[in-house]
């Protein structure tokens, strides 16, 4: 057989395409109630605080010390994406994260600062 390998095989070999790309919220469509609901969960609050203390794109999903399994952690990240708080991208087999601080602050001025203060 001659020719280039099929695209799906090449994609799998490079580590891409093993899962669907994350879907991110358009912040203009996020309500304050949705943002507050996402932040009300202690695991999600922990994730947001950890991301706030980290440089962008340096924390993989599996690097957080949380008392939940992989499926629950994926659910928490999906809730944070839907609320416009987190952006994710795949780097090989890892999914890395960043807090959308500037964008979120523009949509909800002062809210993230209050949440991160923790008092």
MOPAC internal coordinates of N, CA, C and O (Angstrom, degrees):
PM7 1SCF
backbone

  N    0.0000 0     0.00 0     0.00 0    0    0    0
  C    1.4434 1     0.00 0     0.00 0    1    0    0
  C    1.5167 1   108.32 1     0.00 0    2    1    0
  O    1.2310 1   120.05 1   -46.15 1    3    2    1
  N    1.3242 1   117.50 1   133.85 1    3    2    1
  C    1.4532 1   121.62 1  -179.40 1    5    3    2
  C    1.5094 1   109.97 1  -117.08 1    6    5    3
  O    1.2310 1   120.99 1   -11.87 1    7    6    5
  N    1.3494 1   115.71 1   168.13 1    7    6    5
  C    1.4612 1   120.59 1   177.23 1    9    7    6
  C    1.5145 1   111.30 1   106.04 1   10    9    7
  O    1.2310 1   121.58 1    -4.55 1   11   10    9
  N    1.3106 1   114.58 1   175.45 1   11   10    9
  C    1.4650 1   121.44 1  -178.46 1   13   11   10
  C    1.5235 1   109.94 1   -76.20 1   14   13   11
  O    1.2310 1   120.42 1   -29.11 1   15   14   13
  N    1.3346 1   116.81 1   150.89 1   15   14   13
  C    1.4524 1   119.35 1   176.58 1   17   15   14
  C    1.5259 1   109.73 1   -63.57 1   18   17   15
  O    1.2310 1   120.80 1   -26.49 1   19   18   17
  N    1.3355 1   116.08 1   153.51 1   19   18   17
  C    1.4661 1   117.59 1  -179.06 1   21   19   18
  C    1.5317 1   110.47 1   -65.46 1   22   21   19
  O    1.2310 1   120.93 1   -24.33 1   23   22   21
  N    1.3201 1   115.84 1   155.67 1   23   22   21
  C    1.4667 1   121.73 1  -174.04 1   25   23   22
  C    1.5213 1   112.07 1   -61.68 1   26   25   23
  O    1.2310 1   119.93 1   142.32 1   27   26   25
  N    1.3338 1   117.73 1   -37.68 1   27   26   25
  C    1.4623 1   118.91 1  -177.22 1   29   27   26
  C    1.5230 1   111.02 1   -67.44 1   30   29   27
  O    1.2310 1   120.13 1   141.00 1   31   30   29
  N    1.3299 1   117.35 1   -39.00 1   31   30   29
  C    1.4688 1   120.02 1   178.06 1   33   31   30
  C    1.5276 1   109.79 1   -65.40 1   34   33   31
  O    1.2310 1   119.94 1   135.90 1   35   34   33
  N    1.3222 1   117.72 1   -44.10 1   35   34   33
  C    1.4627 1   121.06 1   178.98 1   37   35   34
  C    1.5237 1   110.28 1   -62.93 1   38   37   35
  O    1.2310 1   120.13 1   140.69 1   39   38   37
  N    1.3248 1   117.36 1   -39.31 1   39   38   37
  C    1.4484 1   122.05 1   179.47 1   41   39   38
  C    1.5223 1   110.73 1   -63.52 1   42   41   39
  O    1.2310 1   120.12 1   134.31 1   43   42   41
  N    1.3409 1   117.38 1   -45.69 1   43   42   41
  C    1.4610 1   120.82 1   178.79 1   45   43   42
  C    1.5154 1   111.34 1   -64.27 1   46   45   43
  O    1.2310 1   120.39 1   139.83 1   47   46   45
  N    1.3127 1   116.87 1   -40.17 1   47   46   45
  C    1.4612 1   120.48 1  -178.41 1   49   47   46
  C    1.5245 1   111.59 1   -64.27 1   50   49   47
  O    1.2310 1   120.11 1   147.13 1   51   50   49
  N    1.3239 1   117.40 1   -32.87 1   51   50   49
  C    1.4598 1   120.02 1  -178.31 1   53   51   50
  C    1.5217 1   112.10 1   -83.97 1   54   53   51
  O    1.2310 1   120.21 1   174.44 1   55   54   53
  N    1.3349 1   117.21 1    -5.56 1   55   54   53
  C    1.4548 1   120.42 1  -179.42 1   57   55   54
  C    1.5211 1   112.40 1    92.59 1   58   57   55
  O    1.2310 1   119.62 1   173.15 1   59   58   57
  N    1.3214 1   118.34 1    -6.85 1   59   58   57
  C    1.4540 1   121.51 1   178.69 1   61   59   58
  C    1.5129 1   109.12 1   -88.48 1   62   61   59
  O    1.2310 1   120.73 1   -22.81 1   63   62   61
  N    1.3063 1   116.21 1   157.19 1   63   62   61
  C    1.4461 1   120.87 1   174.16 1   65   63   62
  C    1.5193 1   114.98 1    79.21 1   66   65   63
  O    1.2310 1   119.32 1  -174.44 1   67   66   65
  N    1.3110 1   118.90 1     5.56 1   67   66   65
  C    1.4553 1   119.94 1  -179.83 1   69   67   66
  C    1.5245 1   111.92 1   -76.66 1   70   69   67
  O    1.2310 1   120.08 1   167.23 1   71   70   69
  N    1.3065 1   117.46 1   -12.77 1   71   70   69
  C    1.4596 1   122.81 1   176.45 1   73   71   70
  C    1.5201 1   108.46 1  -156.41 1   74   73   71
  O    1.2310 1   121.53 1   -15.96 1   75   74   73
  N    1.2956 1   114.68 1   164.04 1   75   74   73
  C    1.4625 1   119.34 1  -179.61 1   77   75   74
  C    1.5186 1   109.83 1   -68.78 1   78   77   75
  O    1.2310 1   120.97 1   -34.37 1   79   78   77
  N    1.3184 1   115.75 1   145.63 1   79   78   77
  C    1.4621 1   120.59 1   176.65 1   81   79   78
  C    1.5229 1   108.87 1   -65.13 1   82   81   79
  O    1.2310 1   120.13 1   -34.34 1   83   82   81
  N    1.3305 1   117.36 1   145.66 1   83   82   81
  C    1.4621 1   119.36 1  -179.75 1   85   83   82
  C    1.5332 1   111.51 1   -65.89 1   86   85   83
  O    1.2310 1   120.81 1   -35.04 1   87   86   85
  N    1.3203 1   116.06 1   144.96 1   87   86   85
  C    1.4600 1   122.33 1   177.07 1   89   87   86
  C    1.5181 1   107.82 1  -101.30 1   90   89   87
  O    1.2310 1   120.68 1   -50.38 1   91   90   89
  N    1.3287 1   116.30 1   129.62 1   91   90   89
  C    1.4619 1   121.54 1  -176.69 1   93   91   90
  C    1.5201 1   111.26 1  -110.16 1   94   93   91
  O    1.2310 1   121.11 1   -35.26 1   95   94   93
  N    1.3146 1   115.48 1   144.74 1   95   94   93
  C    1.4601 1   121.43 1   179.62 1   97   95   94
  C    1.5246 1   110.46 1   -72.26 1   98   97   95
  O    1.2310 1   122.00 1   -32.68 1   99   98   97
  N    1.3177 1   113.78 1   147.32 1   99   98   97
  C    1.4547 1   120.15 1   168.53 1  101   99   98
  C    1.5192 1   104.84 1   -85.69 1  102  101   99
  O    1.2310 1   120.00 1   -64.61 1  103  102  101
  N    1.3221 1   117.60 1   115.39 1  103  102  101
  C    1.4606 1   120.84 1  -171.91 1  105  103  102
  C    1.5197 1   113.12 1   -58.26 1  106  105  103
  O    1.2310 1   119.40 1   150.33 1  107  106  105
  N    1.3133 1   118.75 1   -29.67 1  107  106  105
  C    1.4642 1   121.05 1   178.25 1  109  107  106
  C    1.5244 1   111.30 1   -61.85 1  110  109  107
  O    1.2310 1   120.22 1   157.79 1  111  110  109
  N    1.3292 1   117.18 1   -22.21 1  111  110  109
  C    1.4635 1   121.82 1  -178.72 1  113  111  110
  C    1.5292 1   113.11 1   -93.83 1  114  113  111
  O    1.2310 1   119.83 1   172.56 1  115  114  113
  N    1.3302 1   117.93 1    -7.44 1  115  114  113
  C    1.4622 1   122.02 1  -177.70 1  117  115  114
  C    1.5265 1   109.49 1   -85.59 1  118  117  115
  O    1.2310 1   120.71 1   -49.45 1  119  118  117
  N    1.3291 1   116.25 1   130.55 1  119  118  117
  C    1.4633 1   120.34 1   176.90 1  121  119  118
  C    1.5250 1   109.96 1   -90.02 1  122  121  119
  O    1.2310 1   120.68 1   -19.35 1  123  122  121
  N    1.3112 1   116.31 1   160.65 1  123  122  121
  C    1.4602 1   120.04 1   177.81 1  125  123  122
  C    1.5306 1   109.92 1   -63.56 1  126  125  123
  O    1.2310 1   119.88 1   147.48 1  127  126  125
  N    1.3291 1   117.83 1   -32.52 1  127  126  125
  C    1.4637 1   120.61 1   177.82 1  129  127  126
  C    1.5304 1   110.50 1   -64.31 1  130  129  127
  O    1.2310 1   119.91 1   138.90 1  131  130  129
  N    1.3242 1   117.78 1   -41.10 1  131  130  129
  C    1.4657 1   120.90 1   178.14 1  133  131  130
  C    1.5259 1   110.79 1   -65.20 1  134  133  131
  O    1.2310 1   120.43 1   139.18 1  135  134  133
  N    1.3170 1   116.78 1   -40.82 1  135  134  133
  C    1.4632 1   120.73 1   179.03 1  137  135  134
  C    1.5269 1   110.51 1   -64.04 1  138  137  135
  O    1.2310 1   120.71 1   134.19 1  139  138  137
  N    1.3205 1   116.25 1   -45.81 1  139  138  137
  C    1.4683 1   119.96 1   179.91 1  141  139  138
  C    1.5233 1   111.67 1   -65.82 1  142  141  139
  O    1.2310 1   120.22 1   142.02 1  143  142  141
  N    1.3227 1   117.18 1   -37.98 1  143  142  141
  C    1.4649 1   120.24 1   178.06 1  145  143  142
  C    1.5244 1   110.83 1   -62.58 1  146  145  143
  O    1.2310 1   120.33 1   139.13 1  147  146  145
  N    1.3203 1   116.97 1   -40.87 1  147  146  145
  C    1.4673 1   120.16 1   178.65 1  149  147  146
  C    1.5223 1   111.00 1   -64.68 1  150  149  147
  O    1.2310 1   120.60 1   143.05 1  151  150  149
  N    1.3160 1   116.46 1   -36.95 1  151  150  149
  C    1.4625 1   120.99 1  -177.57 1  153  151  150
  C    1.5276 1   113.00 1   -81.98 1  154  153  151
  O    1.2310 1   119.90 1   169.93 1  155  154  153
  N    1.3202 1   117.80 1   -10.07 1  155  154  153
  C    1.4642 1   121.09 1  -177.30 1  157  155  154
  C    1.5245 1   112.90 1   -74.23 1  158  157  155
  O    1.2310 1   120.10 1   159.31 1  159  158  157
  N    1.3138 1   117.42 1   -20.69 1  159  158  157
  C    1.4651 1   120.73 1  -178.31 1  161  159  158
  C    1.5285 1   109.88 1   -82.67 1  162  161  159
  O    1.2310 1   119.36 1   -47.92 1  163  162  161
  N    1.3352 1   118.82 1   132.08 1  163  162  161
  C    1.4677 1   121.06 1  -177.59 1  165  163  162
  C    1.5329 1   114.00 1   -62.18 1  166  165  163
  O    1.2310 1   119.70 1   144.02 1  167  166  165
  N    1.3203 1   118.17 1   -35.98 1  167  166  165
  C    1.4673 1   119.80 1   178.63 1  169  167  166
  C    1.5258 1   109.65 1   -66.86 1  170  169  167
  O    1.2310 1   120.20 1   135.55 1  171  170  169
  N    1.3153 1   117.22 1   -44.45 1  171  170  169
  C    1.4674 1   119.90 1   179.25 1  173  171  170
  C    1.5167 1   111.26 1   -65.76 1  174  173  171
  O    1.2310 1   120.25 1   142.24 1  175  174  173
  N    1.3213 1   117.14 1   -37.76 1  175  174  173
  C    1.4703 1   120.34 1   176.65 1  177  175  174
  C    1.5327 1   109.96 1   -61.43 1  178  177  175
  O    1.2310 1   120.77 1   137.44 1  179  178  177
  N    1.3114 1   116.13 1   -42.56 1  179  178  177
  C    1.4648 1   120.68 1   177.52 1  181  179  178
  C    1.5265 1   110.36 1   -60.64 1  182  181  179
  O    1.2310 1   120.25 1   134.37 1  183  182  181
  N    1.3298 1   117.13 1   -45.63 1  183  182  181
  C    1.4646 1   120.89 1  -179.77 1  185  183  182
  C    1.5225 1   110.95 1   -60.86 1  186  185  183
  O    1.2310 1   120.00 1   136.57 1  187  186  185
  N    1.3189 1   117.60 1   -43.43 1  187  186  185
  C    1.4633 1   121.65 1   179.62 1  189  187  186
  C    1.5219 1   110.46 1   -63.50 1  190  189  187
  O    1.2310 1   120.24 1   135.86 1  191  190  189
  N    1.3068 1   117.15 1   -44.14 1  191  190  189
  C    1.4723 1   120.12 1  -179.98 1  193  191  190
  C    1.5337 1   111.42 1   -65.30 1  194  193  191
  O    1.2310 1   120.58 1   139.59 1  195  194  193
  N    1.3152 1   116.50 1   -40.41 1  195  194  193
  C    1.4668 1   119.73 1   177.40 1  197  195  194
  C    1.5286 1   110.99 1   -64.12 1  198  197  195
  O    1.2310 1   120.25 1   138.00 1  199  198  197
  N    1.3221 1   117.13 1   -42.00 1  199  198  197
  C    1.4632 1   120.34 1   178.58 1  201  199  198
  C    1.5241 1   111.19 1   -66.54 1  202  201  199
  O    1.2310 1   120.23 1   144.54 1  203  202  201
  N    1.3216 1   117.16 1   -35.46 1  203  202  201
  C    1.4705 1   120.79 1   178.44 1  205  203  202
  C    1.5257 1   111.14 1   -63.87 1  206  205  203
  O    1.2310 1   120.73 1   150.22 1  207  206  205
  N    1.3194 1   116.21 1   -29.78 1  207  206  205
  C    1.4672 1   121.22 1  -178.54 1  209  207  206
  C    1.5304 1   112.64 1   -90.27 1  210  209  207
  O    1.2310 1   120.35 1  -178.86 1  211  210  209
  N    1.3242 1   116.93 1     1.14 1  211  210  209
  C    1.4701 1   121.70 1  -176.04 1  213  211  210
  C    1.5275 1   110.46 1  -116.39 1  214  213  211
  O    1.2310 1   120.93 1   -24.36 1  215  214  213
  N    1.3111 1   115.82 1   155.64 1  215  214  213
  C    1.4667 1   119.66 1   173.02 1  217  215  214
  C    1.5182 1   108.93 1   -70.91 1  218  217  215
  O    1.2310 1   120.87 1   -29.62 1  219  218  217
  N    1.3253 1   115.94 1   150.38 1  219  218  217
  C    1.4606 1   121.45 1   178.66 1  221  219  218
  C    1.5191 1   110.75 1   -55.82 1  222  221  219
  O    1.2310 1   121.43 1   -40.70 1  223  222  221
  N    1.3178 1   114.86 1   139.30 1  223  222  221
  C    1.4656 1   124.78 1   173.04 1  225  223  222
  C    1.5247 1   113.92 1    65.86 1  226  225  223
  O    1.2310 1   119.76 1  -159.78 1  227  226  225
  N    1.3333 1   118.05 1    20.22 1  227  226  225
  C    1.4687 1   119.41 1   179.66 1  229  227  226
  C    1.5225 1   112.69 1  -103.83 1  230  229  227
  O    1.2310 1   119.63 1   168.62 1  231  230  229
  N    1.3388 1   118.31 1   -11.38 1  231  230  229
  C    1.4591 1   120.72 1  -176.56 1  233  231  230
  C    1.5230 1   111.42 1  -109.51 1  234  233  231
  O    1.2310 1   121.29 1   -64.06 1  235  234  233
  N    1.2990 1   115.13 1   115.94 1  235  234  233
  C    1.4659 1   120.79 1   173.66 1  237  235  234
  C    1.5277 1   108.37 1   -80.08 1  238  237  235
  O    1.2310 1   120.69 1   -23.72 1  239  238  237
  N    1.3065 1   116.28 1   156.28 1  239  238  237
  C    1.4692 1   120.75 1  -178.52 1  241  239  238
  C    1.5265 1   112.23 1   -55.13 1  242  241  239
  O    1.2310 1   120.12 1   140.36 1  243  242  241
  N    1.3106 1   117.38 1   -39.64 1  243  242  241
  C    1.4552 1   121.04 1  -178.02 1  245  243  242
  C    1.5121 1   115.00 1   -76.44 1  246  245  243
  O    1.2310 1   119.49 1   178.97 1  247  246  245
  N    1.3212 1   118.58 1    -1.03 1  247  246  245
  C    1.4689 1   121.36 1  -176.84 1  249  247  246
  C    1.5271 1   113.42 1   -88.70 1  250  249  247
  O    1.2310 1   119.89 1   179.36 1  251  250  249
  N    1.3216 1   117.82 1    -0.64 1  251  250  249
  C    1.4598 1   121.20 1  -177.65 1  253  251  250
  C    1.5308 1   109.77 1   -95.17 1  254  253  251
  O    1.2310 1   120.84 1   -45.23 1  255  254  253
  N    1.3218 1   116.01 1   134.77 1  255  254  253
  C    1.4626 1   121.83 1   179.61 1  257  255  254
  C    1.5241 1   108.60 1   -88.84 1  258  257  255
  O    1.2310 1   120.96 1   -93.06 1  259  258  257
  N    1.3230 1   115.77 1    86.94 1  259  258  257
  C    1.4604 1   121.25 1  -178.15 1  261  259  258
  C    1.5331 1   109.68 1  -122.46 1  262  261  259
  O    1.2310 1   120.73 1   -29.75 1  263  262  261
  N    1.3470 1   116.21 1   150.25 1  263  262  261
  C    1.4662 1   120.19 1  -176.64 1  265  263  262
  C    1.5240 1   113.51 1   -86.71 1  266  265  263
  O    1.2310 1   120.49 1  -138.33 1  267  266  265
  N    1.3308 1   116.67 1    41.67 1  267  266  265
  C    1.4656 1   120.81 1   179.87 1  269  267  266
  C    1.5256 1   108.80 1  -134.28 1  270  269  267
  O    1.2310 1   121.03 1   -20.83 1  271  270  269
  N    1.3232 1   115.64 1   159.17 1  271  270  269
  C    1.4580 1   120.88 1   177.91 1  273  271  270
  C    1.5199 1   112.10 1   -79.55 1  274  273  271
  O    1.2310 1   121.34 1    -1.01 1  275  274  273
  N    1.3348 1   115.04 1   178.99 1  275  274  273
  C    1.4677 1   120.90 1  -177.55 1  277  275  274
  C    1.5207 1   112.67 1   -60.82 1  278  277  275
  O    1.2310 1   120.05 1   137.15 1  279  278  277
  N    1.3138 1   117.52 1   -42.85 1  279  278  277
  C    1.4668 1   120.44 1  -178.42 1  281  279  278
  C    1.5294 1   110.89 1   -64.28 1  282  281  279
  O    1.2310 1   120.44 1   136.54 1  283  282  281
  N    1.3217 1   116.77 1   -43.46 1  283  282  281
  C    1.4681 1   120.22 1   178.77 1  285  283  282
  C    1.5284 1   110.79 1   -66.40 1  286  285  283
  O    1.2310 1   120.56 1   140.97 1  287  286  285
  N    1.3187 1   116.54 1   -39.03 1  287  286  285
  C    1.4617 1   119.87 1   178.20 1  289  287  286
  C    1.5244 1   110.51 1   -63.28 1  290  289  287
  O    1.2310 1   120.23 1   138.32 1  291  290  289
  N    1.3185 1   117.16 1   -41.68 1  291  290  289
  C    1.4672 1   120.79 1   176.44 1  293  291  290
  C    1.5291 1   110.42 1   -60.12 1  294  293  291
  O    1.2310 1   120.53 1   139.07 1  295  294  293
  N    1.3279 1   116.59 1   -40.93 1  295  294  293
  C    1.4683 1   120.99 1   177.48 1  297  295  294
  C    1.5259 1   110.88 1   -61.38 1  298  297  295
  O    1.2310 1   120.25 1   136.76 1  299  298  297
  N    1.3276 1   117.12 1   -43.24 1  299  298  297
  C    1.4679 1   120.76 1  -179.82 1  301  299  298
  C    1.5260 1   110.97 1   -63.93 1  302  301  299
  O    1.2310 1   120.47 1   137.14 1  303  302  301
  N    1.3218 1   116.70 1   -42.86 1  303  302  301
  C    1.4657 1   118.62 1   177.61 1  305  303  302
  C    1.5313 1   111.32 1   -65.30 1  306  305  303
  O    1.2310 1   120.12 1   143.13 1  307  306  305
  N    1.3208 1   117.37 1   -36.87 1  307  306  305
  C    1.4672 1   120.16 1   177.30 1  309  307  306
  C    1.5260 1   110.43 1   -62.62 1  310  309  307
  O    1.2310 1   120.07 1   139.54 1  311  310  309
  N    1.3145 1   117.46 1   -40.46 1  311  310  309
  C    1.4704 1   121.10 1   178.07 1  313  311  310
  C    1.5287 1   110.88 1   -64.74 1  314  313  311
  O    1.2310 1   120.39 1   140.42 1  315  314  313
  N    1.3258 1   116.86 1   -39.58 1  315  314  313
  C    1.4668 1   120.36 1   178.52 1  317  315  314
  C    1.5241 1   111.35 1   -68.32 1  318  317  315
  O    1.2310 1   120.33 1   142.50 1  319  318  317
  N    1.3321 1   116.97 1   -37.50 1  319  318  317
  C    1.4770 1   119.87 1   175.52 1  321  319  318
  C    1.5166 1   110.56 1   -64.91 1  322  321  319
  O    1.2310 1   120.32 1   136.17 1  323  322  321
  N    1.3318 1   117.00 1   -43.83 1  323  322  321
  C    1.4657 1   121.57 1  -178.63 1  325  323  322
  C    1.5235 1   111.76 1   -63.73 1  326  325  323
  O    1.2310 1   120.14 1   151.85 1  327  326  325
  N    1.3168 1   117.33 1   -28.15 1  327  326  325
  C    1.4602 1   121.91 1   178.23 1  329  327  326
  C    1.5268 1   112.17 1   -88.24 1  330  329  327
  O    1.2310 1   120.32 1   179.73 1  331  330  329
  N    1.3197 1   117.00 1    -0.27 1  331  330  329
  C    1.4567 1   120.71 1   178.05 1  333  331  330
  C    1.5082 1   115.32 1    79.04 1  334  333  331
  O    1.2310 1   120.20 1  -166.74 1  335  334  333
  N    1.3215 1   117.22 1    13.26 1  335  334  333
  C    1.4650 1   120.73 1  -176.58 1  337  335  334
  C    1.5227 1   113.86 1   -87.24 1  338  337  335
  O    1.2310 1   120.31 1   149.45 1  339  338  337
  N    1.3103 1   117.02 1   -30.55 1  339  338  337
  C    1.4626 1   121.17 1  -172.06 1  341  339  338
  C    1.5211 1   110.22 1  -128.29 1  342  341  339
  O    1.2310 1   121.42 1   -37.04 1  343  342  341
  N    1.3170 1   114.88 1   142.96 1  343  342  341
  C    1.4641 1   121.86 1   170.67 1  345  343  342
  C    1.5245 1   106.86 1  -117.70 1  346  345  343
  O    1.2310 1   121.02 1   -39.84 1  347  346  345
  N    1.3243 1   115.66 1   140.16 1  347  346  345
  C    1.4576 1   120.71 1  -179.82 1  349  347  346
  C    1.5215 1   109.96 1  -128.50 1  350  349  347
  O    1.2310 1   121.58 1   -27.97 1  351  350  349
  N    1.3273 1   114.57 1   152.03 1  351  350  349
  C    1.4624 1   120.08 1   172.27 1  353  351  350
  C    1.5194 1   108.00 1  -147.79 1  354  353  351
  O    1.2310 1   121.95 1   -25.48 1  355  354  353
  N    1.3220 1   113.87 1   154.52 1  355  354  353
  C    1.4556 1   120.12 1   179.57 1  357  355  354
  C    1.5157 1   109.87 1   -91.64 1  358  357  355
  O    1.2310 1   121.21 1   -46.42 1  359  358  357
  N    1.3178 1   115.29 1   133.58 1  359  358  357
  C    1.4649 1   123.21 1   173.49 1  361  359  358
  C    1.5194 1   106.04 1  -125.91 1  362  361  359
  O    1.2310 1   121.28 1   -84.66 1  363  362  361
  N    1.3166 1   115.15 1    95.34 1  363  362  361
  C    1.4599 1   119.64 1  -174.00 1  365  363  362
  C    1.5082 1   108.98 1    64.98 1  366  365  363
  O    1.2310 1   120.48 1    52.44 1  367  366  365
  N    1.3235 1   116.68 1  -127.56 1  367  366  365
  C    1.4593 1   120.84 1  -179.08 1  369  367  366
  C    1.5288 1   112.79 1   -85.79 1  370  369  367
  O    1.2310 1   120.48 1   173.52 1  371  370  369
  N    1.3263 1   116.69 1    -6.48 1  371  370  369
  C    1.4707 1   120.56 1  -177.70 1  373  371  370
  C    1.5220 1   110.82 1   -98.29 1  374  373  371
  O    1.2310 1   120.74 1   -34.11 1  375  374  373
  N    1.3109 1   116.19 1   145.89 1  375  374  373
  C    1.4642 1   121.81 1   171.00 1  377  375  374
  C    1.5232 1   105.66 1  -109.14 1  378  377  375
  O    1.2310 1   121.00 1   -60.77 1  379  378  377
  N    1.3260 1   115.70 1   119.23 1  379  378  377
  C    1.4592 1   121.07 1  -177.78 1  381  379  378
  C    1.5244 1   109.76 1  -107.13 1  382  381  379
  O    1.2310 1   121.44 1   -18.03 1  383  382  381
  N    1.3232 1   114.85 1   161.97 1  383  382  381
  C    1.4572 1   121.78 1  -168.67 1  385  383  382
  C    1.5178 1   112.37 1  -131.78 1  386  385  383
  O    1.2310 1   122.17 1   -23.73 1  387  386  385
  N    1.3302 1   113.46 1   156.27 1  387  386  385
  C    1.4542 1   120.26 1   167.95 1  389  387  386
  C    1.5115 1   108.34 1  -145.71 1  390  389  387
  O    1.2310 1   121.01 1   -33.30 1  391  390  389
  N    1.3104 1   115.67 1   146.70 1  391  390  389
  C    1.4515 1   122.04 1   173.94 1  393  391  390
  C    1.5175 1   107.90 1   -78.50 1  394  393  391
  O    1.2310 1   119.92 1   -49.97 1  395  394  393
  N    1.3114 1   117.76 1   130.03 1  395  394  393
  C    1.4688 1   121.97 1  -179.77 1  397  395  394
  C    1.5298 1   109.46 1   -84.82 1  398  397  395
  O    1.2310 1   120.77 1  -123.45 1  399  398  397
  N    1.3043 1   116.14 1    56.55 1  399  398  397
  C    1.4666 1   122.83 1  -171.70 1  401  399  398
  C    1.5277 1   112.36 1   -58.06 1  402  401  399
  O    1.2310 1   119.66 1   126.29 1  403  402  401
  N    1.3178 1   118.25 1   -53.71 1  403  402  401
  C    1.4682 1   120.70 1  -176.75 1  405  403  402
  C    1.5234 1   111.71 1   -61.87 1  406  405  403
  O    1.2310 1   120.55 1   134.32 1  407  406  405
  N    1.3304 1   116.55 1   -45.68 1  407  406  405
  C    1.4581 1   120.36 1  -178.96 1  409  407  406
  C    1.5264 1   111.36 1   -65.58 1  410  409  407
  O    1.2310 1   120.72 1   137.95 1  411  410  409
  N    1.3427 1   116.22 1   -42.05 1  411  410  409
  C    1.4581 1   121.02 1  -179.40 1  413  411  410
  C    1.5254 1   110.13 1   -66.71 1  414  413  411
  O    1.2310 1   120.54 1   138.24 1  415  414  413
  N    1.3348 1   116.57 1   -41.76 1  415  414  413
  C    1.4676 1   120.30 1   178.37 1  417  415  414
  C    1.5250 1   111.79 1   -63.13 1  418  417  415
  O    1.2310 1   120.20 1   144.83 1  419  418  417
  N    1.3197 1   117.23 1   -35.17 1  419  418  417
  C    1.4609 1   120.03 1   177.76 1  421  419  418
  C    1.5291 1   110.74 1   -66.80 1  422  421  419
  O    1.2310 1   120.29 1   144.39 1  423  422  421
  N    1.3263 1   117.05 1   -35.61 1  423  422  421
  C    1.4679 1   121.45 1  -179.42 1  425  423  422
  C    1.5191 1   111.59 1   -78.99 1  426  425  423
  O    1.2310 1   120.45 1   137.66 1  427  426  425
  N    1.3395 1   116.75 1   -42.34 1  427  426  425
  C    1.4654 1   122.14 1  -177.05 1  429  427  426
  C    1.5356 1   109.01 1  -129.92 1  430  429  427
  O    1.2310 1   120.24 1  -102.78 1  431  430  429
  N    1.3327 1   117.16 1    77.22 1  431  430  429
  C    1.4697 1   120.63 1  -175.11 1  433  431  430
  C    1.5354 1   112.46 1   -56.04 1  434  433  431
  O    1.2310 1   121.42 1   -52.76 1  435  434  433
  N    1.3375 1   114.90 1   127.24 1  435  434  433
  C    1.4531 1   121.68 1   175.27 1  437  435  434
  C    1.5188 1   115.78 1    85.65 1  438  437  435
  O    1.2310 1   119.61 1   163.16 1  439  438  437
  N    1.3338 1   118.35 1   -16.84 1  439  438  437
  C    1.4715 1   120.05 1  -176.07 1  441  439  438
  C    1.5173 1   111.88 1   -65.11 1  442  441  439
  O    1.2310 1   120.13 1   132.03 1  443  442  441
  N    1.3004 1   117.36 1   -47.97 1  443  442  441
  C    1.4673 1   120.14 1  -178.22 1  445  443  442
  C    1.5281 1   110.88 1   -64.88 1  446  445  443
  O    1.2310 1   120.47 1   141.84 1  447  446  445
  N    1.3104 1   116.70 1   -38.16 1  447  446  445
  C    1.4667 1   120.55 1   177.62 1  449  447  446
  C    1.5243 1   110.74 1   -59.61 1  450  449  447
  O    1.2310 1   120.61 1   136.09 1  451  450  449
  N    1.3194 1   116.44 1   -43.91 1  451  450  449
  C    1.4718 1   120.47 1   178.18 1  453  451  450
  C    1.5255 1   111.29 1   -63.01 1  454  453  451
  O    1.2310 1   120.65 1   136.77 1  455  454  453
  N    1.3150 1   116.37 1   -43.23 1  455  454  453
  C    1.4626 1   121.39 1  -179.25 1  457  455  454
  C    1.5185 1   110.93 1   -63.90 1  458  457  455
  O    1.2310 1   120.69 1   137.34 1  459  458  457
  N    1.3138 1   116.29 1   -42.66 1  459  458  457
  C    1.4599 1   120.29 1  -176.30 1  461  459  458
  C    1.5267 1   112.60 1   -73.78 1  462  461  459
  O    1.2310 1   120.33 1   158.35 1  463  462  461
  N    1.3201 1   116.98 1   -21.65 1  463  462  461
  C    1.4712 1   120.20 1   177.95 1  465  463  462
  C    1.5068 1   110.80 1   -63.94 1  466  465  463
  O    1.2310 1   120.75 1   138.82 1  467  466  465
  N    1.3161 1   116.18 1   -41.18 1  467  466  465
  C    1.4563 1   119.95 1   173.78 1  469  467  466
  C    1.5028 1   116.90 1    75.02 1  470  469  467
  O    1.2310 1   119.13 1  -166.30 1  471  470  469
  N    1.3167 1   119.26 1    13.70 1  471  470  469
  C    1.4763 1   118.79 1   179.29 1  473  471  470
  C    1.4852 1   112.24 1  -107.43 1  474  473  471
  O    1.2310 1   120.10 1   180.00 1  475  474  473

